[in-house]
Amino acid sequence: MNYYESKDLSRFAEVGKFASKLMEKFFAYYTEATGTEGALTKREKALIALAVAHAKQCPYCIDAYTTQCLETGANPEQMTEAVHVAAAMEAGMTLVHCVQMHNALKQKGAV
């Protein structure tokens, strides 16, 4: 048995079992933000969601948005590139914090 079971994704609505009004509001927002055409196409939104799913390391979301990307016309190269964008962003966000280290080093007289 794995901690993450792909079949559990279909149980997502159960999260609202003890807070149904909040879950209804979440699903309305989620559907509007991810499932409708707006300034971004559904395909573009799916690619963004796939990249975020990888950055946040959610196996349920990776499964769901891999499927949604394919269903909305994205190809494996586009999907992989989106994941690389997320990885590059995370690396940059980690590295830019070196400025804080440099500030601390300077304050401590180490440089």
C-alpha positions in Angstrom: 0.0 0.0 0.0 1.2 3.5 -0.9 0.6 6.6 1.1 -0.8 8.2 -2.0 -3.3 6.0 -3.9 -4.4 7.4 -7.3 -7.9 6.1 -6.6 -8.1 8.5 -3.7 -8.2 11.5 -6.1 -11.8 10.6 -6.9 -12.6 11.1 -3.2 -11.6 14.7 -3.1 -15.1 15.9 -2.5 -15.1 14.0 0.8 -12.8 16.7 2.2 -16.0 18.8 2.6 -17.7 16.2 4.7 -17.6 18.4 7.9 -17.6 21.8 6.2 -19.8 21.5 3.2 -20.5 25.2 2.7 -16.8 26.0 2.6 -16.1 23.2 0.2 -18.9 24.4 -2.1 -17.3 27.8 -2.2 -13.9 26.3 -2.8 -15.2 24.2 -5.7 -17.0 27.2 -7.2 -13.8 29.2 -7.0 -11.6 26.3 -8.2 -13.8 25.6 -11.2 -13.9 29.2 -12.2 -10.2 29.6 -11.8 -9.0 26.4 -13.5 -11.9 25.1 -15.6 -13.2 28.1 -17.6 -11.8 30.1 -20.5 -10.8 33.6 -19.6 -7.7 35.6 -20.4 -6.0 32.1 -20.4 -7.2 29.1 -22.3 -8.0 25.9 -20.5 -4.8 24.4 -22.0 -2.7 27.2 -20.6 -4.3 26.9 -17.2 -3.7 23.1 -17.2 0.0 23.7 -18.0 0.3 26.2 -15.2 -1.5 23.8 -12.8 0.8 20.9 -13.9 3.9 23.0 -13.2 2.6 24.1 -9.8 1.6 20.5 -9.0 5.2 19.5 -9.6 6.6 22.4 -7.6 4.4 21.6 -4.7 4.9 17.9 -5.2 1.2 16.8 -5.2 0.9 13.4 -6.8 -2.9 13.7 -7.0 -2.5 17.0 -8.9 0.2 15.6 -11.1 -2.1 12.8 -12.2 -5.1 15.0 -12.6 -3.3 17.8 -14.6 -1.3 15.4 -16.7 -4.7 14.1 -17.9 -6.2 17.6 -18.2 -3.2 18.8 -20.2 -3.6 15.9 -22.7 -7.4 16.5 -22.8 -6.9 20.2 -23.6 -4.3 19.6 -26.4 -1.0 20.0 -24.7 1.7 17.6 -25.8 4.4 15.9 -23.7 7.1 18.4 -24.8 5.0 21.4 -23.6 4.1 19.7 -20.4 7.8 18.9 -19.7 8.8 22.4 -20.5 6.2 23.8 -18.1 7.7 21.6 -15.3 11.1 22.8 -16.2 9.9 26.4 -15.8 8.6 25.6 -12.4 11.9 23.9 -11.4 13.9 26.9 -12.7 11.7 29.3 -10.7 12.1 27.2 -7.6 15.9 27.2 -8.1 16.0 30.9 -8.6 13.8 31.5 -5.5 16.2 29.4 -3.4 19.3 31.1 -4.8 18.0 34.7 -4.5 17.8 34.2 -0.7 21.6 34.1 -0.8 21.3 37.9 -0.7 19.9 37.5 2.9 22.9 35.3 3.8 25.2 38.0 2.3 23.4 40.6 4.4 23.8 38.5 7.6 27.5 37.8 6.8 28.1 41.6 6.3 26.3 42.4 9.6 28.4 39.8 11.4 31.6 41.2 9.9 32.4 37.9 8.1 32.8 39.6 4.7 
